[in-house]
């Protein structure tokens, strides 16, 4: 491989300062799991990066991602998939194998799951909803005090699904809760042995 020089970018730059690695989030989605490209990726999670490059005098070439340690962090399609704790260099290359830049990325195990509204407000107590009301909840994955990147296929359960229905909204990890009938329920989100729960009361 040979290095393609002359790119520049601002923001979260690669080691050669020729590309920028970005998360993919809507501006109003403060709880988005794709927002933290510089944080370790959670074991078992997927991160979809957006790579930006600026080559003076030329359009941006076709860019690809390659992992130096695919047993730690694998490249599957447009996603980085965290396999086990550790670190790996992620190479940003062109179609002919020229290395544009590289970023060292870490993978960390999940110790805690927290739940937040779409605006990023963390849920720490009981929730009350009126019949017919919706609440969008996004989980955040943590290693001790550090927020981890990536979205994981978590298991969502309701102790009283007749009162509160759990609905997908197109995101892998986020869910929409819809209040159906009056009653109390506990919503539990789990990945393996790590769990988080909130109590919800649906009012008439």
C-alpha positions in Angstrom: 0.0 0.0 0.0 1.1 3.6 -0.5 -0.1 6.8 1.2 -2.2 9.3 -0.7 -1.2 12.8 0.6 -2.8 16.2 0.3 -6.1 15.8 2.1 -7.1 18.0 4.9 -10.1 18.1 7.3 -11.3 19.6 10.5 -13.1 17.8 13.3 -12.3 14.3 14.4 -9.3 13.7 12.1 -7.4 10.6 11.3 -3.7 10.2 12.3 -2.6 11.7 9.0 -5.1 14.6 9.3 -6.5 13.7 5.8 -9.9 12.5 6.6 -12.6 13.1 9.2 -14.6 10.3 10.9 -18.1 11.4 11.7 -21.1 9.9 13.4 -24.5 9.8 11.6 -27.2 11.5 13.7 -30.1 13.8 13.1 -29.6 17.2 14.7 -32.6 16.8 17.0 -31.6 13.3 18.2 -29.4 14.0 21.2 -29.5 10.4 22.4 -28.3 9.0 19.1 -25.9 6.0 19.4 -24.0 7.0 16.3 -22.8 10.4 17.7 -19.5 9.3 19.3 -16.9 8.2 16.8 -14.0 8.9 19.2 -15.4 6.8 22.0 -14.8 3.0 22.3 -17.4 0.9 20.5 -19.4 -1.4 22.8 -18.7 -5.1 22.4 -21.5 -6.6 20.3 -22.5 -3.2 18.8 -22.3 -1.8 15.3 -21.1 1.7 14.4 -21.8 3.3 11.0 -19.2 6.0 10.4 -19.3 8.7 7.8 -15.9 9.4 6.3 -15.2 12.9 4.8 -12.1 13.8 2.8 -11.0 16.9 0.8 -8.3 16.4 -1.9 -7.1 19.7 -3.3 -7.5 19.8 -7.1 -9.6 16.7 -7.2 -13.0 15.2 -6.3 -13.0 12.8 -3.3 -11.9 9.3 -4.3 -14.0 6.2 -3.5 -13.2 5.3 0.1 -13.2 2.0 1.9 -12.6 0.9 5.5 -10.3 -1.9 6.5 -9.5 -3.3 9.9 -6.0 -4.3 11.0 -7.5 -6.6 13.7 -10.8 -8.0 12.4 -11.1 -10.3 15.5 -11.5 -7.1 17.6 -13.2 -4.7 15.1 -14.6 -6.1 11.9 -15.7 -4.2 8.8 -19.1 -5.5 7.6 -20.6 -3.5 4.7 -20.7 0.1 5.9 -20.4 -0.8 9.6 -17.7 -1.4 12.1 -18.7 -4.4 14.2 -17.2 -4.7 17.7 -16.2 -8.3 18.4 -14.2 -8.2 21.6 -12.4 -5.8 23.9 -9.2 -4.4 22.5 -7.9 -1.9 19.9 -7.5 -1.9 16.1 -6.3 0.5 13.5 -9.0 1.2 10.9 -7.5 2.1 7.5 -9.3 4.5 5.1 -8.3 3.3 1.7 -9.1 3.9 -2.0 -10.3 1.2 -4.3 -6.8 0.5 -5.5 -5.5 0.0 -1.9 -3.9 3.4 -1.4 -4.1 4.4 2.3 -5.6 7.8 2.7 -5.6 7.8 6.5 -6.0 5.6 9.6 -7.7 5.9 13.0 -7.0 3.8 16.0 -10.3 2.7 17.6 -11.0 0.8 20.8 -13.6 -1.7 21.8 -14.8 -2.0 25.4 -17.3 -4.3 27.3 -20.6 -2.9 28.5 -21.0 -2.5 32.2 -24.2 -0.3 32.3 -27.2 0.6 30.2 -29.0 3.8 30.7 -32.3 5.0 29.0 -33.0 8.5 27.7 -35.6 10.4 25.7 -34.8 11.4 22.1 -33.8 14.9 23.3 -31.1 13.3 25.5 -32.9 13.8 28.8 -31.9 10.7 30.9 -34.8 8.8 32.6 -34.1 8.3 36.2 -37.6 7.9 37.8 -41.1 6.6 37.1 -42.8 7.7 33.9 -46.5 8.7 33.5 -48.2 8.5 30.1 -51.8 9.2 29.0 -53.7 6.6 26.9 -52.7 7.2 23.2 -49.4 9.0 24.1 -46.1 7.9 22.7 -42.6 8.1 24.2 -39.4 7.4 22.2 -36.6 5.9 24.3 -33.0 5.3 23.3 -30.5 3.3 25.3 -27.0 4.4 26.0 -24.2 1.9 26.5 -21.5 2.6 29.1 -18.2 1.2 30.3 -18.0 2.5 33.9 -18.3 6.3 33.4 -17.6 6.4 29.7 -20.3 6.5 27.1 -19.7 3.9 24.4 -20.4 4.2 20.7 -22.4 1.9 18.5 -25.9 0.5 18.4 -26.7 -3.0 19.6 -29.7 -5.3 19.1 -31.1 -5.1 22.6 -33.9 -7.2 24.0 -36.9 -5.1 25.0 -39.7 -6.5 27.3 -42.8 -5.1 29.0 -44.3 -6.7 32.0 -47.8 -5.5 30.9 -47.8 -5.3 27.1 -51.6 -4.7 27.1 -51.0 -1.3 28.8 -47.8 -0.3 27.0 -46.8 -1.5 23.5 -43.2 -1.6 22.4 -42.8 -0.5 18.8 -39.9 -0.3 16.4 -39.3 3.0 14.7 -36.7 1.9 12.1 -33.7 2.1 14.5 -31.8 -1.0 15.7 -31.7 0.1 19.3 -34.4 2.9 19.8 -38.0 2.0 20.5 -41.3 3.9 20.6 -43.6 3.1 23.6 -47.3 3.6 23.0 -49.7 3.8 25.9 -52.7 1.5 25.1 -54.8 1.0 28.3 -54.6 2.2 31.9 -52.2 0.2 34.0 -48.7 -0.1 35.3 -45.8 -1.8 33.6 -42.0 -2.2 33.8 -40.0 -1.8 30.6 -36.7 -3.8 30.7 -33.9 -3.4 28.2 -31.1 -6.1 28.2 -28.0 -7.1 26.4 -26.8 -10.4 27.9 -26.7 -10.0 31.7 -26.7 -6.2 31.6 -30.1 -4.7 32.1 -31.9 -1.4 32.7 -35.6 -0.9 33.7 -38.1 1.9 34.1 -41.6 1.8 35.6 -44.4 3.3 33.5 -47.9 4.1 34.6 -50.5 4.6 31.9 -53.3 6.9 33.0 -56.8 7.3 31.5 
